[in-house]
Amino acid sequence: MSDLKDSYDHLIIGGGIAADAAARAIREADEDASIAILSADPHAPVYRPALSKDLWTGEDPDPDSQDLGTAAATGAELFTSTLVTELLPASHTAVTARGQRVHYRKALLATGSSHRHLPGVHDSRVLSLRTVGDYRHLRTLATDGARVVVVGGGFLGTEIAAALTRTGAEVTLAHGGTRILEHMLPDSLTSHLEQVFTEHGIELVGGFRLAGISADATLTLHAANRETLTADAVVLGLGAQPATTLAEHAGIFTDRGYVVVDPHLRTSSPDVFAAGDVVLYDDALLGRRHVEHVDHAEASGAVAGANMTRPEEEREEYTHTPLFFSDLFDDGYEAVGRLDSSLEMREVWDEEHRAAVVHYLDEGVVEGVLLWNTWDSVPAARELIAQSQAGDLYIDALESRIRPGGA
């Protein structure tokens, strides 16, 4: 790896999928621009969804197979294990933890999110799954017969618990609700998933609100109601928080804990852009929101990177409404928009009751669409939401719009 220079045309802070997409867009627009990527992660950018998906279920468990090849593809200078501690927009300068000062013409904040910790717990057997290092460490802990407790019944917790059944470990999924994924799925699907998880040997413990973990020869998890669980390893799926400290200290405007961007993904500092998990933006269909999924990271990174190379009058607006997806044993889903089980949910099932389309409505307007075992239908879901938001779709017509199972 080359030495960090004093100045670059484009400085990307962060080493995830948004950073990779931005570097590719910059290089496509300007073959001569100098690009530096400063990532606090010790590993090169990888396709992170695989850490809880394909690496556990496919033939190749090596995370190196998910390397995005960012530096080779873009010519960017990639500096891993390089933490940026200060951003000075007035002087177009970033400062690293080693005291190096780097000048830039344009900068991108692609700092992503970090996992939520459990205060006071410092044991190598307690971890979250967000990085290549986390994945490698979990592989060493999840051995045949090991007791592994996953805490959290949401998107990531359910994926991790399902993945761990491939290792021979004894898996328990503990969560604070009544059913897993109940915050986003209707009862018909949560009851189905509970049965599937149980059939695959996962012990489900609902109503478990983690209060602390004590570490001896084994780990003991303590719930707020004094219930306890014992484990050889614990994976925390307690959600994520956006990494906005750098932006806040730089005086960049934030709201609700996210970096606010304009339609071109520019922050309140004119030459600083932002993309991925960290941004609060105006979705073309659904208004102001934040999204913490790979499709948004890739799409917003690409638009931000391209806009960094353009004069203001030629910049592209970010109009993409992202999708997200998951696979849980033999079931899978894709989704667009707001999936919130407190909304009105209208379900359309196929004859075999295996595939479904679930519409999420707020005062009669579609806010989100879940495609359960239904494929090649994301564009149709986006179109449906757009028409409903515009007042051009009757609710009674929902049943005939997208066929469960796909085209």
C-alpha positions in Angstrom: 0.0 0.0 0.0 1.3 3.5 -0.9 1.7 6.3 1.6 -1.1 8.6 2.3 -0.6 11.8 0.3 -1.2 15.3 1.5 -4.0 16.0 -1.1 -6.6 14.2 -3.2 -9.3 15.3 -5.6 -11.8 13.0 -3.9 -11.6 11.7 -0.3 -14.0 8.9 0.7 -14.3 8.4 4.4 -15.6 4.8 5.1 -15.0 1.4 3.6 -18.3 -0.2 2.9 -20.5 -0.7 -0.2 -21.4 3.0 -0.5 -17.7 3.9 -0.6 -17.1 1.2 -3.3 -20.0 2.5 -5.4 -18.8 6.1 -5.1 -15.3 5.3 -6.1 -16.5 3.4 -9.2 -18.8 6.3 -10.2 -15.9 8.9 -9.7 -13.6 6.8 -11.8 -16.2 6.3 -14.6 -16.7 10.1 -14.7 -13.1 11.1 -14.4 -10.3 8.7 -15.4 -7.6 11.1 -14.0 -9.0 12.1 -10.7 -7.1 11.1 -7.5 -9.2 9.1 -5.0 -8.4 8.1 -1.5 -10.6 5.8 0.6 -9.9 6.0 4.4 -11.5 3.1 6.3 -11.3 2.4 10.0 -12.0 -1.3 9.2 -8.9 -3.4 8.8 -10.4 -5.2 5.8 -11.0 -4.0 2.3 -14.6 -3.3 1.3 -16.7 -6.5 1.1 -20.3 -7.4 0.2 -21.4 -7.3 3.8 -24.9 -9.0 3.4 -23.0 -12.2 2.8 -21.7 -12.2 6.4 -25.1 -13.3 7.6 -26.3 -14.9 4.4 -24.3 -16.7 1.7 -21.1 -17.4 3.6 -23.1 -19.7 5.9 -25.2 -21.4 3.3 -23.0 -21.6 0.2 -20.0 -23.7 -0.7 -17.4 -21.0 0.2 -17.3 -19.8 3.8 -14.2 -17.6 3.2 -15.1 -13.9 3.5 -12.3 -13.0 1.1 -14.6 -14.3 -1.6 -16.8 -11.2 -0.9 -14.0 -8.7 -1.5 -15.4 -6.0 -3.9 -12.0 -5.4 -5.4 -12.5 -1.6 -5.0 -8.9 -0.5 -5.3 -8.1 -2.7 -8.4 -11.3 -1.6 -10.2 -11.1 2.1 -9.5 -7.4 2.9 -9.0 -8.3 4.5 -5.7 -5.7 4.4 -2.9 -7.3 2.4 -0.1 -6.1 2.9 3.4 -7.5 0.4 5.9 -7.2 0.7 9.7 -7.2 4.4 9.2 -9.6 6.3 11.4 -10.6 9.9 10.5 -11.0 11.8 13.8 -11.6 15.3 12.5 -13.1 16.9 9.4 -12.5 20.6 8.8 -14.8 21.7 5.9 -13.6 25.3 6.0 -10.1 24.2 5.0 -11.1 21.1 3.1 -9.0 18.9 5.4 -9.4 15.6 7.2 -7.2 14.5 10.1 -6.5 10.9 10.9 -5.9 9.3 14.3 -2.2 9.3 13.5 -2.2 13.0 13.0 -2.0 13.0 9.2 -3.7 15.9 7.5 -5.2 15.3 4.1 -6.6 18.0 1.8 -9.5 17.3 -0.5 -11.5 19.1 -3.2 -14.6 17.0 -2.5 -15.3 14.6 0.4 -17.8 11.8 0.9 -19.1 10.7 4.3 -19.8 6.9 3.9 -19.2 6.1 7.6 -22.1 3.7 7.9 -23.4 2.4 11.2 -22.0 0.6 14.2 -23.7 -2.0 16.3 -25.3 -1.1 19.6 -23.3 -2.3 22.6 -24.4 -3.7 25.9 -22.8 -1.3 28.5 -20.3 -2.9 30.8 -19.9 -6.1 28.8 -16.3 -6.8 27.6 -15.8 -10.4 26.8 -14.6 -11.9 23.6 -17.4 -14.5 23.6 -19.9 -11.6 23.3 -20.0 -10.0 19.8 -22.1 -8.5 17.1 -21.8 -9.4 13.4 -20.9 -6.4 11.3 -17.4 -6.9 9.9 -15.2 -9.6 8.4 -13.4 -9.8 11.7 -16.7 -10.4 13.6 -17.6 -13.1 11.1 -14.3 -14.9 11.4 -14.5 -14.8 15.2 -18.1 -16.1 15.3 -17.0 -19.0 13.1 -14.4 -20.0 15.8 -17.1 -19.8 18.6 -20.0 -21.5 16.8 -18.6 -25.0 16.9 -20.5 -28.3 16.9 -22.4 -28.5 20.2 -21.6 -25.0 21.4 -24.5 -23.1 23.0 -25.0 -19.9 21.1 -27.6 -17.3 22.1 -28.6 -14.7 19.6 -30.3 -11.7 21.2 -32.7 -9.8 19.0 -35.7 -10.9 16.9 -35.4 -8.4 14.1 -33.9 -8.5 10.6 -30.3 -9.3 11.5 -31.0 -11.5 14.6 -33.3 -13.8 12.7 -30.7 -14.2 9.8 -27.9 -14.9 12.2 -29.9 -17.5 14.1 -30.9 -19.3 10.9 -27.3 -19.2 9.6 -25.9 -20.7 12.8 -28.0 -23.8 12.5 -25.5 -24.8 9.7 -22.7 -25.1 12.2 -24.0 -27.8 14.5 -24.2 -25.3 17.4 -27.2 -25.3 19.7 -29.0 -22.1 18.9 -31.3 -20.0 21.0 -33.0 -16.8 19.7 -34.0 -14.5 22.6 -36.0 -11.4 21.9 -38.2 -8.9 23.8 -41.4 -9.4 21.8 -44.0 -12.1 21.5 -42.9 -13.3 18.1 -39.9 -12.8 15.9 -40.1 -10.0 13.3 -43.5 -9.0 14.7 -42.6 -5.3 14.3 -42.8 -5.7 10.5 -44.7 -8.9 9.5 -48.4 -9.9 9.9 -49.3 -12.7 12.3 -49.7 -15.2 9.4 -46.0 -14.9 8.7 -44.6 -14.6 12.2 -46.5 -17.7 13.3 -45.2 -19.5 10.2 -41.6 -18.4 10.9 -41.8 -19.5 14.5 -42.8 -23.0 13.4 -40.0 -23.1 10.8 -37.3 -21.9 13.3 -38.5 -24.4 15.9 -38.4 -27.2 13.3 -34.8 -26.3 12.5 -33.8 -26.8 16.2 -33.8 -23.1 17.3 -35.1 -22.5 20.8 -37.2 -19.3 20.7 -37.4 -17.3 24.0 -39.8 -14.4 23.7 -40.3 -11.6 26.3 -36.6 -11.7 27.0 -35.3 -8.1 27.5 -31.6 -8.3 28.0 -30.4 -6.4 31.1 -26.9 -7.7 31.4 -24.4 -10.6 30.9 -22.1 -12.1 33.5 -19.0 -13.9 32.4 -17.5 -16.9 34.1 -16.6 -20.3 32.7 -19.9 -19.8 30.8 -21.9 -16.7 30.0 -25.2 -16.0 31.8 -27.7 -13.6 30.2 -29.9 -11.8 32.6 -33.4 -10.5 31.5 -35.2 -7.6 33.1 -37.7 -10.0 34.5 -34.9 -12.0 36.2 -35.1 -14.9 33.7 -31.6 -16.2 32.8 -30.0 -18.1 29.9 -26.6 -19.7 29.7 -24.3 -19.8 26.7 -20.9 -20.4 25.4 -21.2 -17.5 23.0 -23.6 -14.6 22.6 -24.4 -12.7 19.4 -26.1 -9.3 19.9 -28.5 -8.2 17.3 -29.6 -5.0 19.1 -29.7 -2.8 16.1 -27.3 -0.2 14.7 -26.6 3.5 15.2 -25.3 5.7 12.4 -21.8 6.9 12.7 -22.4 10.7 12.7 -19.9 11.9 15.3 -17.4 13.1 12.6 -20.1 15.1 10.8 -21.5 16.6 14.0 -18.1 17.8 15.2 -17.5 19.3 11.7 -20.6 21.4 12.1 -22.5 19.5 9.4 -26.3 19.6 10.0 -27.8 16.4 11.4 -31.4 15.5 12.4 -32.8 12.5 14.2 -29.2 11.2 14.5 -28.6 11.2 10.7 -26.7 13.5 8.3 -29.1 15.6 6.4 -28.5 15.8 2.6 -30.1 17.7 -0.3 -31.5 15.9 -3.4 -28.0 15.6 -4.8 -26.7 14.0 -1.5 -24.7 17.1 -0.6 -24.5 17.9 3.1 -24.8 21.4 4.6 -21.1 21.8 3.8 -21.0 22.5 0.0 -18.1 20.2 -0.8 -19.0 17.3 1.5 -21.4 14.7 0.3 -22.9 11.7 2.2 -24.3 8.3 1.3 -25.5 5.0 2.8 -26.7 4.3 6.3 -25.7 7.7 7.6 -28.0 9.9 5.6 -31.5 11.3 6.1 -32.8 12.1 2.6 -36.1 12.8 0.8 -37.2 9.6 -0.9 -38.9 10.3 -4.2 -41.9 8.2 -3.2 -42.1 8.3 0.6 -40.6 11.6 1.8 -37.9 12.1 4.4 -36.5 8.8 5.7 -33.3 6.8 6.3 -32.5 3.3 5.1 -29.9 0.9 6.4 -29.7 -1.7 3.6 -27.3 -2.6 0.9 -29.4 -1.4 -2.1 -29.6 2.1 -0.7 -25.8 2.1 0.1 -24.9 1.1 -3.4 -27.4 3.4 -5.2 -26.7 6.5 -3.1 -23.0 5.9 -3.2 -23.1 5.8 -7.0 -25.1 9.1 -7.2 -23.0 10.8 -4.6 -19.7 9.8 -6.3 -20.9 11.0 -9.7 -22.1 14.3 -8.3 -18.7 14.9 -6.7 -17.3 15.1 -10.2 -19.9 17.5 -11.6 -20.6 21.2 -11.5 -23.6 22.0 -9.4 -25.9 22.7 -12.4 -25.3 19.2 -13.8 -25.7 17.1 -10.7 -28.2 14.2 -10.6 -31.0 13.9 -8.0 -31.2 10.8 -5.9 -34.6 9.4 -6.8 -34.1 5.7 -5.9 -36.5 4.0 -3.5 -34.4 1.1 -2.1 -35.4 -2.5 -1.7 -34.3 -4.9 1.0 -34.3 -8.6 1.2 -33.7 -11.7 3.4 -33.7 -15.5 3.1 -34.8 -17.6 6.1 -34.4 -21.3 5.4 -36.7 -22.1 2.5 -38.5 -18.8 2.6 -37.3 -15.5 1.2 -38.6 -12.0 0.7 -38.0 -8.7 -1.0 -39.6 -5.4 0.2 -39.9 -1.8 -0.7 -40.9 1.1 1.5 -42.2 1.1 5.1 -42.9 -2.3 6.7 -44.5 -1.5 10.0 -47.0 -3.9 11.5 -48.7 -1.1 13.3 -50.1 0.0 9.9 -53.1 -1.6 8.2 -51.8 -4.8 6.4 -53.7 -6.3 3.5 -52.5 -9.7 2.5 -52.8 -11.5 -0.9 -51.9 -15.2 -1.0 -51.5 -17.8 -3.7 -53.6 -20.9 -3.7 -50.9 -23.0 -2.0 -50.6 -20.4 0.7 -46.8 -20.3 0.2 -46.3 -16.9 -1.6 -47.9 -13.6 -0.5 -47.9 -9.9 -1.2 -48.5 -7.8 1.8 -49.5 -4.1 1.4 -48.9 -1.7 4.3 -51.4 1.2 4.3 -51.5 4.4 6.3 -54.9 6.1 6.1 -55.6 4.2 2.8 -52.3 5.1 1.2 -49.7 2.3 0.4 -46.5 3.0 2.3 -44.7 -0.4 1.8 -45.0 -3.7 0.0 -43.7 -7.1 1.1 -43.0 -9.7 -1.5 -43.0 -13.0 0.3 -41.6 -15.8 -1.8 -42.6 -13.5 -4.7 -39.9 -12.6 -7.2 -39.2 -10.2 -10.1 -41.8 -7.9 -8.7 -39.9 -5.0 -7.1 -40.5 -2.6 -10.0 -44.2 -3.3 -9.8 -44.2 -2.7 -6.1 -42.5 0.7 -6.6 -45.0 1.6 -9.2 -47.9 0.6 -7.0 -46.6 2.8 -4.1 -46.1 5.7 -6.5 -49.6 5.5 -7.8 -51.1 5.1 -4.4 -49.1 8.1 -3.1 -50.4 10.1 -6.0 -54.0 9.1 -5.4 -54.2 7.2 -8.6 -54.9 3.7 -7.1 -58.1 2.3 -5.5 -57.4 0.1 -2.5 -59.8 -2.5 -3.8 -57.5 -2.9 -6.8 -54.6 -4.1 -4.7 -55.4 -7.8 -4.9 -55.0 -7.9 -8.7 -51.9 -5.8 -9.0 -49.0 -8.1 -8.1 -49.4 -11.9 -8.4 -48.1 -13.8 -5.3 -45.1 -15.9 -6.4 -44.1 -13.5 -9.2 -44.5 -13.3 -12.9 
